[in-house]
Amino acid sequence: MLKLWTALVVGTTLTCSGQVEAQRRVVKKATPVRVASSASSASAYASSVAGVTCDNAAARAASIIPLARVLKPLSNMDTAQGKTEFETTEQFVQRRGDTVTRLLGGENIVAVVPLADHFSYNAETQQARISPARENQDYSDTSESTTISLEAFKDFTSLGSYVGSNAYGATARVKAGIFSQYYIDVNVSRHDNSWNSTFSRTVKLELSPEKARELKERGQIVLVGRLIAPYISIGSVYERPTFKDPSQTTFKEYHVKAEAACMMIVKDGEVVSNVSLL
């Protein structure tokens, strides 16, 4: 599921000086502070989603705590994510499950995502298109189901800057950072035209420009579900700095696995449209 982000390498890539590692260590020391409040955040999130069903999700959407408040500590799972030689595969999966359920305060998960990034409008035809989730486009997969991923939120963490140099001694100031995306993955039925099946998840609405603007600004995507094994997967791609683009960025994706009961488009507590999971 990981997007392959590639660097445009022009000329010689830069290597970092010894100052970089010192800066990284300072940043990493601050991360446990963010995790310290995870217990209270989990309790608050669990309370906000308790009793949420497909029937009342639209009305409850405004009071549900954003997943960004509870899932950001997943960034601290990287070093402990791998399976150790002292645990079975079942134990490994359970360990990951325990971590995610601890962050959410249980197995229930309700994602409420602003609509704007998933919304486009054509004023000529007065048609709005909403694409709430991207679909796995593995054309070699012939199974009856596939996976769609709803981006719950994204985050950029700056790691400061440093002076990098190449083999010829030329230097440049490099900005370092981590760009993270957090997704909810759910299994759905695969359509016969699976190569083009992303469009089957797209919601099309006939709206005036005024109504379309209101929906884009105030609308939300709501997903109601429960966690399932293997609970989470993590992937990352590293982009090296160059003189043309002196930035060192690590792109990370966190995919939380869930079984969805429903997905819908809502505005002001009312259902605008349901999103097909079939």
N, C-alpha and C positions, 0 to 999 in steps of 0.2 A: 504493500500500500504506500510505501514511501515514495514521494516525489523525488526524482533525480534532478537536483539542482546542480548545474554545472558552472564552473568559473570560466570567464573569457580571459584566457591567459595571453597577454600581449607582452612580448619581450621576456625579461627575466623575472621570475617570481622573487618575492622578498622573504628573507628569513628574519626571525626576531632576535633581538639582543637578549642578554641575561636579565634585563630589567623587566621583561614581560612576565616571567614566571612569578616574580615578586608581586606584581600588580594582581595577577590572577589569584594568588594565595590570599591577598587582602579581601578580594571580592567573595571568595568562597567562605571565608570565616563568617560573613554576614548572613549566609543562607539559613542556618538553623533558627534564627530569629523568626523567619517567616513561617517555619514549621511549628514553632512553639504554640501558636494559637490554633493549630489544626483541630484539636479536640473540641474546643468551643465552636469553631466554624462548622465542624461536622454535625454537632448537636443542633445548631441553628438551621443548617440545611435540611437535616432529617425532619425537623419539625415543620419546615416550610413545605415539604413535599408529602407529608403524611396525609393519607386519604385522598390524594390526587388521582383521579381516574380520567378516562377519555371523555366522560360526560361533563366533568367540571373543570377540566384543565384550562380552558379559555378564561373562565371566570377567576381562577386561582393564579393565572400567569403573573400578574403584577406583584404578587406577594412572594413568589418563589425566589430564593437567593440564587444569584448567578453562579454558575459552575466555576467561574474564574476564582472565586474566593476559596474554593475547597480543593480544586485539582492542581493548582500551581505547585504544591509540594511534590508532585510527581517528578519534577525536575531533579529532586534529590534521590530518585530511585536508580539513576543510571549506573552507579558503581555497584549496586547490590542486585541489579536486574538479572544477571546471568545465573544459570543453574550451577550449583556447586557439586563437587564429587561426592558430597556426603548426604545428598538428598535425592529421592526418586523424582521422576517427572511429575507424578501426582502431587508430591510434597511441594515441588517448585511452583506448580500452577496454583496450589492452595495458598502458598506464601504471597504470591502476587495478588490473589483474590482478597486475602486478609488486608493487604495494604490499601487496596482501592475501597473496600467496604468500610475500613476505618476512616478514610478521608470523607466518605459520603455519609457516614453514620448509619449504614445499612445497605441493602441491595437495591433499594428503589432509586431510580434516577429519572429526573425530569429536567430536560434542557430547555431553556427559554433563550432564544437567540434573536437579536435585532435583525430585521428583515433587509435593511438597506443594502448590505453587501451581496445579497442574493437576488436583487430586484433590478429589472430593466424595463424601460417603457418606450413605446413607439408612438409619438404624437400623431403621426400620419394615419395610422390604423387604429389609434386609441386602444392599443392592446398592451397589457402588462404581462411580463413573463417572470415567473419566480422559479428559480432552480435551487431548492432547499438543500440538496445533498449531491455530492459527486459519486459516481458509480465506478466500481472496479471494472476496468476494461481489459480483462485477461481473455483474449479471444480463444485461447487454447483450452479454457475451462468449459467443459460441456455439462457440468452439473446443473440441476434444476434451480439452484439458488445462487445468488451473488450477494455482494456486500455493498451497501451505500454508506458514505461517511458524511456526517453532519459536522461542520466546523463549529465547535462550541465557543471558542475564543482563540485569540493569538496574542503573543507577548514578545517584546524585544527587551533583552537585558544588555546594557552596555557594560563592557569590561574595560573601559578606558582606552588609552592609546599608548603607543610605543614607537620608537624609532627602529625601522627595519632596514636591512641592507642586502644587496645582492653580492655575487661573487666578485664583482669589480669594485666594490667599495661604495657604490652610489647608495644614498640613503633617502628615505621618505618616512613621514609620520603615518602610521597605520592605526586606524580605528578598529577595535575588536568588539565583537558582540555575539549574542546568541538569539536567533529568531526561532520562536517555538510556536507550534500549532497544535491545538488539542481537539481531537475528533471523538465523536460517538459513532461507532460502527454497528450497523444492524444488518441482519440477513433479510433479504427479500426474494421474492420469486423472480426467476429470470424469464424474460419475454423471448419469444421466438426470434425476433430481430435484435438479439442481444448486443450486436455491434452498434446499434443505434438506440439502445434502451434508455440512455440517459434522458432522452426527450420524453419518455413515458412518465418520468418523475416530475417533469416541468408542469407547473400550474399556469394556465393562461386565463386571463380575466379581461373582459371588456370594461374599461373604465374611462371616465373623463379625465383630463389632465389634473383637475383639482382633486378628484377622488384618488387618483394614482399617487399624487404627491403626499396626500394624507396617509395612505397605506404604507408608502415607503418610509415615511418619517416615524409613524407610530405602530406599524405592524411588527409582528414577531412570529418566529417559527417555534412551535412547541412540540417536543418529543417526550412521550411517556413510556417508560420501560423498566426493565430489571437487568442487573448485571448477570452475565453468563461467562463461563470459562471459554477461552483462557484469560479473560478479564482485561488484559492490557498488553500491547506491544509497543515497542519504542524503536525508532530508527533515526539516524542522523547522517548528514552529508556535510563535509567540510569544504569551504571555499577559500582558496589561498589568495593572499593579496598580490596585486601586481602594481606597476607604476601607473598604469592607466586607471586602475580602480584600487587604491590603497586601503582596502577594507578586508578584515579577516572575520568571516562570518561562519558560524556553525548553524545549520538548519536542522531543527529537530521536530519530529512528529510523535505525538502521544495518541494512541488509538485505544480508547476504552470500549470494550465489547459489551453489547447489550442486546436483549430481546425486546423489540419495540411492540407496544400494544397499539400505538397510533402516532401519527404525525399530522400536524395541522398548521394552517396559517390563521393567526388571530389578530384582532385589533380592538382595543378598548373593551376587552372582556368578552368579545363575541367571535365565533368561528366564521372566518371568511371563506375558507375552503379546506377540505381534507386532502392529504397527500397520500396517494395510493402506495401501499407496501406490498401489493399483490403483483 
